[in-house]
Amino acid sequence: MHPASALRHFDSPFVNFRDFDFGEGSHGYRWINTKRFGLPTDTPDDRALLAALIAHPQFRDTYDGAGVQDWPRHGQWRLEHITPGAYQAVDASTATDLIRTWAGRHDDVPQELEARLEAHLYAPIRTATSQYVLGELPEDALHDHGPIHIDFHELVLIDRLAATLVLLVAADDWSVACGGRTGRTRRGG
């Protein structure tokens, strides 16, 4: 079986912080993109699932508004630098703290957004049987259009009981925060 065929892409929900009222605070041009996949019935080990994710066409998203392309890129990174070994196992608390800290960096998170994050992120993090974070990549891993994000956090959640794998990308749009606009922000709001 080809690694990419091991995963079935379900959907890619998008949460744009601009859609929520921060009052006098700042949404910080932040957003979260989730890609949800179904696991095969003969589920391989976690490292094989990470390899299947990296090989999947949905992984080739630069998160700059261009969408999924047949480019050797993922986020701000050149694809050849992302391997299963680039992901570090973390516990649910560490994964949740990473997103909570990032989400609240500019100001308090509005109650409506907090409820969305609970359902969309924190609950799946807690129920996952494995959580991984993309570790630090070397400077030469940046592709020719990267970095365009102030922060770029990536989690992979494997839930063997629900037979799902979730790729979570949480980022800030650098060019928007500096006065420009990326396609991601236009598309997302």
C-alpha positions in Angstrom: 0.0 0.0 0.0 1.3 3.5 -0.9 1.8 5.5 2.3 -0.5 8.4 1.1 -3.3 6.0 0.3 -3.3 4.9 4.0 -5.1 8.1 4.9 -8.5 9.3 3.7 -8.9 13.1 3.8 -12.3 14.1 5.3 -12.3 17.9 5.5 -10.2 21.0 6.4 -12.1 23.3 8.8 -10.6 26.8 9.2 -10.9 29.1 12.2 -10.1 32.7 11.5 -9.6 34.8 14.7 -10.8 37.9 12.7 -14.3 36.3 12.9 -14.4 37.0 16.7 -14.8 40.2 18.6 -11.7 40.9 20.6 -13.1 44.3 21.8 -10.2 46.6 22.3 -7.8 43.7 22.0 -6.2 42.2 18.9 -6.9 39.1 16.9 -3.3 39.3 15.8 -4.1 38.0 12.2 -4.1 34.5 13.6 -5.9 31.4 12.2 -6.0 27.6 12.6 -6.3 25.2 9.8 -7.3 21.6 10.5 -7.0 18.7 8.1 -8.8 15.6 9.2 -8.1 12.1 7.9 -9.5 8.6 8.5 -7.1 5.8 9.3 -6.9 2.6 7.4 -8.4 -0.5 9.1 -4.9 -2.1 9.3 -3.5 1.0 11.1 0.3 1.1 11.0 2.5 2.4 13.8 2.7 6.2 14.4 5.9 6.8 12.4 4.3 5.1 9.4 1.2 7.3 9.8 3.4 10.4 10.0 5.1 9.2 6.7 1.7 8.7 5.2 0.6 12.2 6.2 3.8 13.7 4.7 3.2 11.8 1.5 -0.4 12.8 1.2 -1.3 15.5 -1.4 -3.2 17.6 1.3 0.2 18.0 3.2 1.4 20.2 0.3 -0.2 23.4 1.6 1.9 26.5 2.0 -0.8 28.2 4.1 -0.4 31.4 2.2 -3.7 31.3 0.4 -2.6 29.3 -2.6 -4.1 26.1 -1.1 -2.9 22.6 -1.8 -0.5 22.5 -4.7 1.8 20.0 -6.3 4.8 21.8 -4.9 7.5 20.3 -2.7 6.5 22.6 0.2 4.6 22.5 3.4 4.0 25.7 5.3 7.2 27.7 5.1 9.3 24.6 4.7 10.8 22.6 1.8 9.1 19.2 2.0 12.4 17.2 1.9 13.2 18.5 5.3 10.1 17.2 6.9 10.3 13.5 7.9 8.6 11.5 10.6 11.7 12.1 12.8 11.0 15.9 12.7 7.9 15.3 14.9 8.4 15.0 18.6 5.9 13.2 20.8 4.3 15.4 23.4 1.6 14.8 26.0 -1.9 16.4 25.8 -1.1 19.0 28.3 2.0 20.2 26.4 0.0 20.3 23.1 -2.9 22.2 24.7 -0.5 24.7 26.4 1.2 25.4 23.1 -2.0 26.4 21.4 -3.5 28.2 24.5 -0.3 30.3 24.9 -0.2 31.2 21.2 -4.0 32.0 21.0 -3.9 34.3 24.1 -0.6 36.0 23.2 -2.2 39.3 22.2 -5.1 39.5 24.5 -7.8 37.5 26.2 -9.5 35.0 23.9 -13.2 35.9 23.4 -15.6 33.4 25.0 -17.1 32.4 21.6 -13.6 31.7 20.2 -12.6 29.8 23.4 -15.7 27.6 22.9 -14.7 26.9 19.3 -11.1 26.1 20.3 -12.4 23.7 23.0 -14.5 21.8 20.6 -12.3 22.1 17.6 -8.8 21.7 19.2 -8.6 21.0 22.9 -11.1 18.1 23.0 -9.4 16.3 20.1 -6.0 16.9 21.7 -7.3 15.2 25.0 -8.8 12.2 23.2 -5.9 11.6 20.9 -3.9 8.5 21.7 -0.7 10.2 20.4 0.2 13.9 20.0 3.1 15.1 18.0 4.6 18.6 17.4 6.7 19.6 14.4 10.1 20.3 15.9 12.6 23.0 15.0 13.8 22.7 11.5 17.1 24.2 10.2 17.3 27.6 8.6 18.0 26.0 5.2 14.7 24.2 5.3 12.9 27.4 4.5 11.6 27.6 1.0 12.0 30.6 -1.3 8.7 32.2 -0.2 9.1 31.5 3.5 8.7 32.6 6.2 5.5 34.5 5.8 4.2 33.6 9.3 5.2 35.2 12.6 4.4 32.0 14.4 3.8 28.6 12.8 2.8 25.8 15.2 2.0 22.3 13.9 0.4 19.4 15.8 -0.5 15.9 14.6 -3.1 14.1 16.6 -3.6 10.4 16.2 -6.7 8.9 17.7 -6.7 5.2 17.2 -10.1 4.7 19.0 -11.8 7.1 16.6 -9.6 5.9 13.7 -8.6 9.5 12.8 -5.5 11.6 12.3 -5.7 15.4 12.6 -3.1 17.9 11.3 -3.5 21.2 13.1 -1.6 24.3 11.9 -1.9 27.5 13.9 -0.2 30.6 12.5 -0.1 34.3 12.2 0.0 36.1 8.9 3.2 38.1 8.9 2.5 40.2 5.8 -1.0 41.2 7.0 0.4 42.1 10.5 3.0 44.3 8.7 0.4 46.0 6.5 0.2 43.7 3.5 -2.3 40.9 2.7 -1.9 37.3 2.0 -4.3 35.1 0.2 -4.9 33.1 3.4 -6.4 36.2 5.1 -8.5 37.2 2.1 -9.9 33.7 1.8 -10.4 33.4 5.5 -11.9 36.8 6.0 
